[in-house]
């Protein structure tokens, strides 16, 4: 058999660089037959990606409306009940494999158990966030230590970003009449944020025992003129809670409002006043979720004497079950919603006063389709309503924000900008991320390129015995 010349060694140096890799291949891939004919290597051995095509995947089945996927003994489907730092607390809804020591009623004891999970790194790379309220697939479950890894996320029915919660059915905007005092502009910001989400919501006013009946009547009439029907309640006096329980039954509700208005106190009261679960069943649930405060009370803080505002006692979003069915999401208090989903074109849709005036003027409409209802020529919306100044102030704020975004993004080249269509058909520009040129080539890609060169190379000089 002819030897390789120095020139051919240089030209075929991938053989030397990847010597260890080529040595692992079958012997007939690196040899030439004595008859001079080259044996073509089988393609299925050179392409590693073909070896994983037959592996099963549950990703296409993660549809809530479809049939439930068949789970392995180390897999489960659950609900994300809380998120803190890099860990998720998942409540198991269904598990794979035969049940461990079924109960008297043949119920799987794993159902309702809490798992401490991490999120798969691939989900972070493709920027698929896992939110509280998500229905997720958990793999590599260790039922003894109650740990696992979130593999994928089911499709969401709805989503709100401030606070970040998925699959929300109802919003409860909670304010207090006193301590802290009800501020009309802050209330307007929360109502605009709730209107922009497109999710049904209820406005509740807590601590009604701290004000006079005349004040309650005044605010009731005032909010009706805004287009809302408030629900007055009191956690201390247990008034108005029965109607609130009926609204929350069987739904996933997010409670949002400023700090100190009594969100955590209201949750504790609503959960303690329901006596559907007896003591024996509650003890069984606590045994399943040992070491968890999922059925415990939320921390309650006091109002600051210096600023008159509430203190932040809730640090992260958590989903809490109701005995009558449904969940309550306790969220950290914040005094200024971001209103990032609201634009100057959609702000008018979040005010019931403007909607009422537009419907009352039909078939007449504004002279221009892009009318902002701030006194333009031919506008059918007048300014004789109380919150007009708040609307004007929020419109100026949104204009400044949008102009700033256009200036910062407009300085970039067109190739460095990409456009995304958000909710309600809003087109938003975003900077395009640059490729990481400093990242080294992975071993898999390097080995694959070496094999491609071996496959496409011309071996005629070796076959002919060229010196």
ABEGO torsion letter per residue (X at the ends): XBBBBAAAAAAAAAAAAAAAAAAABBAAAABBBAAGBBBBBBAAAABAAAAAAABBBAAAABBAABBBBBBBAABBBBBBABBBEABBBBBBABBBEBBBGBBAAGBBAABGBBBBBBBBAAAAAAGBBBBBGBBBBBBGBBAAAGBBBBABBBBBABBBAOBBBBGBABBBBBBBABOBBBBAAAAAAAAAAAAAAGBBBBBBBBGAAABBAAAAAAAAAAAAAAGBBBBBBBAAAGBGAAAAAAAABGBBBBBBEBBGAGAAAAAAAAAAABAABBAAAAAAAAAABBGBAAABBBBBBBBBAAAGBBBBABABBBBBBBAAEEBBBBBBBBABBAGAABBAAAAAAABAAAAAAAAAAOABBBABAABAGAGBBGBABBAABAAAAAAAAAAAAAAAAAAAAAAAAAABBAAABBBBBBBGGBBBBBBBBBBBAABBBBAAAAAAAAAAAAAABBAAAAAAGBX
